Amino acid sequence: MKELIEFIARSLVDHPDEVAVSESRHGNRVMMELSVAKDDMGRVIGKGGRVANAIRTILRVASEREGCQVTLDVVEP
């Protein structure tokens, strides 16, 4: 799932080399943190958080296949 987030984020931003995803597991739960360049925050979040919510929806479907719960936080640089 980490690779999925990286692929989506790199496709959206102007500075794909600054995309970083960190992952921490706590049993059945996975916490993902996405950080991008300051200039690209708007592209990843979108108007009213639509893009970020769409990424979360994709992650929710992917996580159900693996049998775990995933949360995604977009971290400010």
N, C-alpha and C positions, 0 to 999 in steps of 0.2 A: 504494500500500500504506500510505502514511502516513495517508491519509484513513480507511482501513479500521481501523487501530489507534485513531485518534482517536474514531471512531464507537463502536467497541466499548467503549473505556475510558469515554467520556462517558456511555454507557448504564448503566454499572455503578456509578459513583461518586456521592457526595452533592454534590461540588463540581466540576461539569463545567467551570467556567471556569478551573480550575487544571491541567487536563490539557495536557501539552506533549509533543510527539514530535519528536525530532531524528533526522536521517538523514544518514549518511555513506556514500559509495560508494568502493569500492576495486576497480576493475575489474568483475568479475562478482559480487562480494560486496557486500551491503548490510547495514550495521549500524544498527539502530533502537534508540533509547533512549526509554523511556516514563517520564515523571515525573508524579506525581499528588500531591495534598495528603497530608500525613502521616496524617491520619485515614482516608484512603481506601486506604492501602497493603494492608490486609487484604482488601478487596473485590477488588482487582485481582490479588493473588497467590492468594487462596483457601486452603482447607485443604490443606496438603501441596503447595501449588503447582499445584493442579488447574486453576484458572482461567487462570493464566499459561501453563501447558502447552497448554491448549485454544486460547488465542490464538496461540501459536507454531505449532500444528498448522494452523490456518486460514491463517497467513502462509506456511507451507511450501507449501500447495496453491496459494495465489495467486502465490507466487514461481516455481513450476514453470511456470505459464502464461506468465510473462514471461521465463523462461530465466535466472534468477539465483538466488543463495543468500541467504537473509535470516536474520539472527539478531536476537533481541529481548532487551534487558536492561531490567529494571525498576529504575530508579534511585531510591535513597532521597533524600527532600528534605533 
